[in-house]
Amino acid sequence: MTAELTRGQNHPLPGARLEIRVSAGTPVVAGATLGDEDGTIHGVEQVAHPGAPTLPGLEVSRQAAADHRLAVDLDAVPDAVHRVSVLLALPTGGRGPARFGAVAAPFVAVTGLDGAEVASYTITGLEAESAVVALELYRRQGAWKVRAVGQGYAGGLAELFADQQLPQAHQLAGSIHEAVASGLARSVPAPPAAAPAHRPDQGTAPRGGTGGSVPPASSPYDSQGAPGSGPGPQGPGAPGQHGAQQPYPGGPGEPAGAGQPAAPGGDGPIDYSHPRRHTAAAPPPPPPSAPPAEPGRSARPVAGDATGWSMEERLYNQVWGMFEDLARTTAAYRSAVDFADSRMEKELDQALSDPRNRIGGQGDTAREAARARHGELVSQAREVLDRDVAQLAAEAEVVEPALPAAFARWDNPVWHAYRVPMEIPMALRLGDLHLPEADRIRVPMLIRLPLERGLWIDSGRSASLDGSFADSHEMRRLGLETAVAHAARLLAVYPPGEFTVHVIDPAGSGAQALAPLVHSGVLAAPPAQGAAGATQVLSRLTERVDLVQMALRGGAPDALPPGLDTSHQLLIVNDFPHGFDDRAVNQLRYLADEGPAVGVHLMMVADREESSGFGPLLDPLWRSLLRLTPVAEDHLADPWVGHAWTYEPPLVPPGSQVLQQVLAQVAAARRSWDR
């Protein structure tokens, strides 16, 4: 079973002979260092790099490449070596990117000689850094383990080596870049996406168009009016958190369509490959059961027809491709309409500015001609939009039923066959997104796991799409029900014992909405009530964050107190700020800022106006959370063109017992796990 690591996590290694595989969206330099117990490098002879690719028990690539395979034999490394650090760096002096924030997040996997993955790590969160320590293999009590590091350095290899106390850091970094520069002619670029033949009737914007940037483990969605405040799919940060969390968080890196495959046309097969994800795996062929395309018509879409290492990743990338395609084709339509409007206004102004057109019927004729041209341009733009939307709608019809439980709506039959998983999925569905020009298409809003940003369910008074208003009491109830649905989904997609939920309900007003969590027995403890209960829960979680942070800073993530719950923690806070004093508010801010990095996540049900008494103290708190609503509202933005997307929460269908059935299985699995 593959362990998908996050920063700071470790995993035991089953054997000494291993292979480390690196995949990036651009040529990178791969190397490794041999360090002592403190990670210190005692000389340049302990660094494997393109200029000196072999060391005892270690061999690295001789050139820059988008994909690397490093050979490791831990039995052959010297006894004085306790850490083998794998490093990646961007080549200097060329025309390539100068920082990791401009390229796809590098992916590193440790495999056995048979190719079976032992552990993997996607290095997210890099921005200005040009060198990074990806992971390290370290010796602990006679056994070897792998730890995900992800420590980046804006100063490049020189700063990285200096941090590992190598005296000749700058000289070695220079010699490495010289060796790479001499071999740039043979460097291996990222595999290009296959481009279908161009057709004159192509309409859909090409998927990607961002220079190969991939959304990070954050979300690509953010509130309107706050671009870049989220993670950036923790970048709409982006997903995204990422505005849109700006991926993910991955904003555009070059003009749309640059270097990307041609768009699908009305006569040829639809290209569902997603250039934002560069991997060595090719898209799977359509299944034999897929019906052939009729002559003169597009091929039928196929679920999972995107690049990725697994079907889950293919579906994730396909959903992202649909999201981006819809954003771009809608932007093209709106731009065409704006152009038609401005052109008509200009022609009307010109016609009216000529005195000769103000007498007789010449002015009326000019106005009619301008309006006719305007209508023709808008009609042409609408025709292209309708064709693109029809293609995406056909794709959505086959993708939605094929989604796994973590990606599926609550009314998807996959939940009736639910079984508690043994692995954490790569993403989670937080709702649906749609645009007014394509109201029939609902794009799943997927956010990467583990969460890198807390959630805020806004229970403030809001107008629904049908123009009706819900009073404050109704919004609080809907907000907590939405939070319960999110929490139940998180519990359902994590393996037994790896996700724990706490609830603070100071006034006890959420008893009815919290009933599914309470009665199923999936909560760590009954909901905390009153100021004393809130203080107790906050203090316990704050202490956990402090302990884990100290262990990570000390380089000993395993040195935690016995009995400390190492599972991911989710704190649901209802009816904030009732029952919170200044100290509790500061603890809450601390958990929101520092908790996600060490597995403590926050979900608040709150009306921002009601907390206005705290003044600007809480502004950083609201900005650090991804705002969601319990009713449909157009408050999320994508990271490419900034459309206002309408968000719909993932509520359980009325009368359905699926939530109770899923939680009952989760509770039973937790009891079996604890035995």
N, C-alpha and C positions, 0 to 999 in steps of 0.2 A: 504494500500500500504506500502510495506516494504521500509524503508530508509536505504540504504547502506552507512554507514558513513565512512569517512576517518578521519585521526588523527586531532583532534581539532574541528570537526563538532559536532553540537548538534541537538536534535530533541525533540519536546514536547511529553510527555507521556499522553496517553488518560485516564488512570485510576491509582488507587493507588495499586491494587493488581496485581502483575506481577510475571513472572518467568524469570530467567536469565539462559540461556542454554550455556554451554561451551563445545566445542569439540576440542580435541587436538590429536596429533599423538602419545602421550605417557602419562602415568599417571602423573597428575599434582595435586598440592594442590590448592584448591579454598577457598577463604576467603573474608571477607568484613570488612570495618571499618566505624564507625560512627564519622563524624567530624563536627566541627562548621563551621561558615561562611568562615573562613580562611583555612579550611581543617585540622585543628589541632585535634589530638586525645588526650583526656585528661586522659586516663588510659587504662589499659589492658582490663578492663571490657567493653570497647567500640570496641572490636575486636572480630568478629566471626570467628572461625577457627575449625579444626577437634577436638581439645581438648575441645572447648567450642562452640558447633555449633549453639546455639540459642541465639538471642538477641531480644528485643522487635521489632516486625515487620520484623524479619530477621532470616533465617535459611539456613545454608550451609551444605555441605557434611561432613561426619565423616571420610572420608578416601581419599587417593589419587586415582584418576580415570582418564581415558581418556575422559570421558563425565560426566558433572555435570549438575544438575538442582538446582538452588538457588531460594528459595521462598522469596518474598518481599511483605510487606504490608506497604506502605508509610504512611497510616493514623495511623499506630500503632507505628511509631518511635517517640521518644521524641521530643517535640517542639524545644529543643535547637539544634537538629541535622539538619544541612543544606546540608550535603554531605554524600552520601553512596558510598564508593569506593569499587569496586570489584577488588580483586587482585588474581593473579595466581603465583605459584612458583613451581620449580622443586624439588622433594624430594632429600635430601642429604644422603650420606652414603650408597647408593645402587649402583647397577650396571647400572643404567639408565643414560641418558645424563645429563651433568652438565651445559649446556647452551641452551637457546632457539634457537640459530642459527643452532643447529644440529637436530632440529625436525621440523615437519610441523608447519606452522604458525597457532597459535591458533585462533579459530573462536568463537565469542561471539554474542549471539542474545538475545534481550529483547522481550518477548512475553506476550500476555495476557493469562488469565487462559484457554481460549479456544484453545490455541496453535498458534493463529495468530501472526505472527511476526510484531513487531512495528519498530524495528531498529536492524541492524546487523553491525558487525565490524570484519574484519580480521586483526589481529595484525601482520603487516609485519615490516621488517627492524630490527628485533632483531638479535643480534649476541652473544656477551659474557654475556648477561644478564641472570640471573637465577630467577629473580622475576620481575613482571610487574604489574602496575596498569592498568587493561584492560579498564575499563570505570567507570564513576561516574554518579550517579543520584543526581541531585542538585536542591535545592529549589530556585526559582526566582520569586519574586512578588506574592507569594502565590501559584504558580503552580510549578510542577516538570518537569524537563527535563533530558534527558540522553546525555552525552557527551562522545565521543570516546577519550581516553587518550593515551594509548599505551606507557606510561613512564616506561622504563626498568631500572633495577638496577643490575649491575655486582656483587655487594656485597650481593645480595640476600635479604631475608626478613628483616634482621637486618638493612641494609641500607635503605630499603623502609620505615620501621617504623620510623627510625631516621629522614628521610626526612619529615615525618608527625609530627615531634616534640614529639614523644612518649619517655619519659625518660627511660622506661624499654625495649627499642627496642631489645637489644641483648638477654636479658633473655626470652622475649616473643618468639623471633624467635627460640631459642633453645628448648623451651617447645613445640612449634608447630611441629618441626621436630622430637622430641621424640614421640609425639602422633602419627605422621604419621608412624614412624619406627615401632611402636608397632602394627600397623595395615597393614603393607606392605603385609602380607600373604593374606589379603583379598582385596588388591587393585585391581581395575578393569583395565585391560590392553586395549590397542586399539584393536578394532575388527580386527581379521586377515582376509586377503583376501582369498577367497575360492580357493583352488588349485585343478585343474583338475588332473585326473590320469595321471601318467607319461607314455609317449610312447617312444619307442626306436628311432622313427624317428623325434623327435622334433628338430626344427631348430631355430625358432625365439627366440631371447634373451628375457627373461622375462621383462615385462614392469616394470619400476621402477628400482630396483637394487641399490637404493640410500638410503636404510635404512629408507624409509618413508618420506624423505624430500620432501616438496612441493614447487614449484616455487613461490616466493613471488609476490607481486603486481608489480614487475618490470619485465623486459624482460629477456629472457634467451639467448640473442644473443649479441655478441660483436665482434669488429673487430679483425681480425687475428693479432697476434703479440702484443696484449694488454690484456692478460688475467687478469681478475680481476679488470680491470679499469672501467668497466661498472657496472651498477646496476645488479645484478646477478642472454618472456618471455622474479636495475635498477641497477641488477646483473645482451645477451647473453648477467644481470646483471645482462624477464627469467625469456619465456620466457625468459628482460631480458630482465637488464639490466642488462642489465645484461644481459678468457673469455666468454661466452655466457651470458648481464646485469645481476659475475658468480652466474644464480640461482644456472633471474628469476630471483650468486644467487642461488642456491641450488646445490652445487657440491656434488659428490658422498660421502656418509657417511659410506658405507661399501662395500665390494666386490660385483660386479654385481651378481645379482641372490640370494644374501643372504636373506633367509627368505621370498622370493617372490614366487608367484605361478609358477608352471611349465609352460613352453612355449607351445604354441599351436602346435599340431602335424599335420601331413598330414591327419589323419583319424578322429580326434576328433573335437569337436566344438572349435572355436576360443575364447579364453578368452580375452575380451576387457577391463576388469576391470583395473583400473590404481592405483597401490599401492601408488603412490606419493600423492594421495589425500585420507585421511582417514576420512570418515564421517559415520554417523549412517544410512544414506540412502543406501538401497541396489540397485544394478543395476536394471533397469526396465526390465521386461521380454520382449522377442521379440514380436512385434505386431502380432496379429492373421493372418495378411496378409503375414507375412514373410514366404517364401517358405521353406518347410522342406529340410533337407540335404539329398542328394542322398546317398544310401548305399556305404560305403567305401570312402566317400569324406567329406571335412570339411563343417560345417554349413555355410549358407549364412550369411555374416555380416549384422549388423543392425545399423543404425545411432542412436547415443545416448546411445549405450550399454556400459556405463561406470558409475562409481559412481558419485553422486553429489546430491545437494538439488533440482535442477531444470533441465529441459531439456537443458537450455543454459549452465549450469555448466557441465552437462554430455558430451555435444558436445565439450566443451572446453577441458575437461580432455581426451576425446577420441583423439582429435587432438594432444594434448601433448603426449599421448601414442604412436601415430603413429610416431611423431617426434623422440621420444626416441628409439622406436623399430628400425626405419630405421638407426639411428646413430649407435646403438649397433650391428645390423646384418652386417652393412657395415664394422664396425671395426673388427668383427670376420673374415670377408672375407679377408680384407687387411692383418690381422695378419697371416692368413693361407697362403696367397700368399708369404708374407715375409719369413715365416718359410720354405716354399718350395724352395724359391730362395736361402736362406742361406744353406739349406741342400744340394742342388745341387752343390753349390760352394764348400762346404766341401768335398763332395764325389769326385768331379773333382780334387780338390787339392790332396786328398789321392791317387787317381789313378795315377796322374802325378808324385807324389813324389816317386813312386816305379819304379826303373830303368827297371824292367822286363816288365812293361806295355808300355814302350816307343818303344819297338821293336815288330814287328808283329801286329796282329790285336787285341791283348788284350786291349790295350789302347782305341781303337775305341769302343770295346764292352762295356768297363766300362763307357765310356762317354754316349753311347746310353742308357745304363741301368739307369744312373743318370738322363738323360733328360726324360726318360719314367716315372720314379717315380715322377719327378717334374710335368710332365703333368697330371699324375693321381691325385696327391694332389690338384693341381689347379682346375682340373675338378670337384673333389668332393666338394671343397669349393664353386665353382660357382653353382653347383647344389643346394646346401643348400641356397645360396643367392637368386637364381632364385625362389625357392619355397617360401622363406620368402617375397620376393618382390611381388610375385603373390598374396599372402595373403593381404599384405598391399595395393596393387593396387585395389583389390576387395573391401577392406574397404573404400578406398578413393572414389571409384565410388558411394557409397551409402551415404557417409558423406557429400561430397561437395554439392549436391542438397538440403540437409536438413539444411544447415547452416542458421542462422538468418542473417539479413542484415549487422550487424556489423562485422560478420565473413566472409561474402560472397564476391566473386569477383564482379566487376562491371557488368560482363556479366551474372550474375545469375538472373533468372527471379524474384527472391524475391524483387529485386529493383523496378520492374514494379508495384508491389503491395505495395510500400512503403507508410507508414504513419508515421508522426512525433511521436516518442515514448514519453511516460510519465515517463520512468525510464531510468537511465544510465545503459548500458550493462556492463558486467564484463570485457570485452576485446574488442580489435579492431584489424582488419586485416591490416597489413602494407605491405603485399606483399606475395610472395610465395618463398619457399625454396626447393632445390633439390640437389641431389648428382649425380655425373657422372655414378656411378654403377647402379643407378635406375632413369634414366632420365625421365621415363614416370610418376613418382609419384611427384606431387606437393603438398608439405605440407604447409598449411596456416601458415604464420608467425603472431601469435597473441601476442599482448602486453596488459597487464592489464591496466584498467582505474580506477581512473584518472592517467594520465601520471605522472610518477615519474622521468622522464628524458627527456630533450629536444631532438630534432631531427636535424640532420645536413644532408641536401641533398647536396652531394658533386658534384659540377659542374665543377670540374677539368677535364682536358683532360683524356679520358679513352678509352681503347680498349674494344670493345664489344666482345661477345663470338664468333661471326663469323669472327673475325680478323680485322674488319673494325674500323676505327678511326673517331670520331666526333670532329669537330673543336670546339674552345672555344665558339664561338657564338651559335652553335647548342647545346652544353652541357648546357649553361646557360638557353636556352629556354626549353630544356627537364627537367632541374632541377626545374624550376619554375612551369612547368606543373605538375610535380610530387608533388610538395608542394601543389598546388591547389587541386589536387585529394585527398591528405591526409587531408587537411583542410575541404574540402567538406564532407568527410566521418565523421570527428569529429563533424561538425555541424549537420549532419544528425542523429547521434546516441544519441545526447544529447536532453533532453526535451527543449521546447521553453523557451528562456530567460536564460538558464543555461550555455551558451557557447558563447563567444564574440571573434571575430577575428579582429585584427589590422594588417595593412600592412605598411611596410616601403620600399619604392622603390625610393631611392634617385635620380636616374637619369631618372626615368620614363621609363626605358627600358623594363619593364615587362607588359606594358599595354595590349598587345594581350593575353598573358597567363592568366592575372588576370581578363580578361573580364567576365568569368562566375560568379566570386564572386562580381564584381562591378555591373554588369547589373541586377543581381538577387536581389540586395539590402540587402545581408546578412552581409555586413561589418559594423562595428561600425561607420566608417567614410571613406571617400575616401582615397586611398593610400597616405601616407605622402611622400612628395618629398623634395629634398634639405636637407642641413644640419639643417636648422631651423625646418623643419617638423620632421626629425628623432629625434632631441633633445626634441621636445615637446612630442612625443609619449613615448620616453624612460623615461622622467621625470615623466610623469603621471603614468606609470606602476611601476616605482621604488617607487614612493610615496605610491601607493596602497600596495606594498609588505611591506613597512615600517609600515604602519598603521595596517595592519592585524597582523604582527609579534608582534607589541607592545600590541595589544589587547589580543593575545594569551598568551604572557608572563605575562601580568597582570591578567590572569585568567578571563577575561571578553570578550570573543569572540563576544558577541552581542553588545558591546559598540563601534560601528563604526560610523563614521560621516554620517549624513543623506544624501541620494543620492549616496552613494558609491556603485558602481556596484559590487555585491558580486558573480557574475557568474564567471565561469572559463574563463580565458583570454588566447588567443593564439596570439603571435606576430610572423608574418612572415617577415623575413628580407631578401630582395632580393639583389643580387649583392654586398654582403659584400666583402671588406671593403670600397667600394666607398662611400663617403659622411660621413665617421665616423672619428671624431677626437679622441684624447686620452680619453677625458672625456666620450664620447659616448661609446667607447670600454669598459671602466671600468663599465659603467652602464649595458652594455650588459652582461659582465661577472657576475655581481651581480644578474641579472635576471636569468641567467642560473644556478647559484649556489643556490640561495635562493627562486626563484620563484615557482618551482614545489610544495614545501611544503605548499604554501598558495594559490595555484590555478592559478599561472601565468606560462605559458609554452612558450617555444621558439622553433621556427622552422627556421633554417638558410639555405639559398641557397648561397653557398660560395665555392670558390676555395682556398684551403689552401695556395697554393704557392703564390697567389696574395697578401695574407696578411703577407707574410714573413717579410715585413718591420717593423712590430711590434716586431719582435724577439720572445723570449720565453714568452713574456707577454701573448700570446694567447694560449700557450700549455695547460693550465688547462681548457680553454674553449672547445677545441676540445675533450679533454678527458672526459668532463662532458656530451657530447652529443652522442647519438647513430647515427653512420654514416650509411646513406643509399645512394644508387646511383640511378640516373635516367635511367641507362641501366643495363642489367644483368651483375653481377660481383660476383666472389667467394671471398667475403671478410668477411663473418660472420662465427663464430665458435660456436659449441654447447658446453655446459658446462660439458659434460661427457668425450668425447674422443678427442675433439678439431678438428673435421672435418672441412674442408673448404667448407662451403655450398654456393651454388650459389643463390644469391638473385635476384628476379625479381620484379620490382616495380608494384604497382597496377594501371596501366594506364587504362583509359577509352577506350573501343574499338573504332577504327576509324569510324567516321560517326554516332556514337551513341549519342542520345540526353538524355541519362539517367541522366547525371550530371546536365544538365539544369532543367530537370523535378524535380529532388530531391531538388535542391536548391530553385526552385520556391515554393515547398511545405514548405520548411523551412522558407522562407521569409514570406509566408502567415501566418504561425503559429506564427511567431514572432510579426507580426502586430496585430494579434488577442490577443496575450498575453499582449501587451503593452496597449491595450485599457482599 
